[in-house]
Amino acid sequence: MFGRPTCAKEVSEFPWAYDEPETCRFLEGDVLIKPDGGKRGPDRKKGDLVAFPSGMSCIWKAAVPGKEHNRFG
């Protein structure tokens, strides 16, 4: 399902916007994703699979370093 390389995240907080749909499998770490104008979402952790729609904007807050696989489109 995921042919893309693994993406590593350091402890950080940053805004992000999706130009196209993205599916993300969390391999390591713990992250909070808060959609712009929305309520705090659930923390995402190892093993979670999340689909982000095109046009979504959010804040990512990585509490610990992590890794993920992504699929775009």
Steps between C-alpha positions, in 0.01 A plus 500: 500500500783743582780526247634832621810534714464545871472859620662586835371775730696670776340651812335809352185699436415624150210593270419271208262512203407210271495575122383146430354214705756323718487177698745468786602191703676597824795267566646671809437802718207699634345800323202730549334626182264797542300604193478878443177628650427159648519332835808317612516166328607178668870435554645276231742228591677191370270283289241768421388544139358844413359647178535876446277666236626740234468861619532422872721735706617411848766528768722198568654476847748214533563425869773245430697411185305279263485328162222452250423361154295723269296436188390797290202533267 
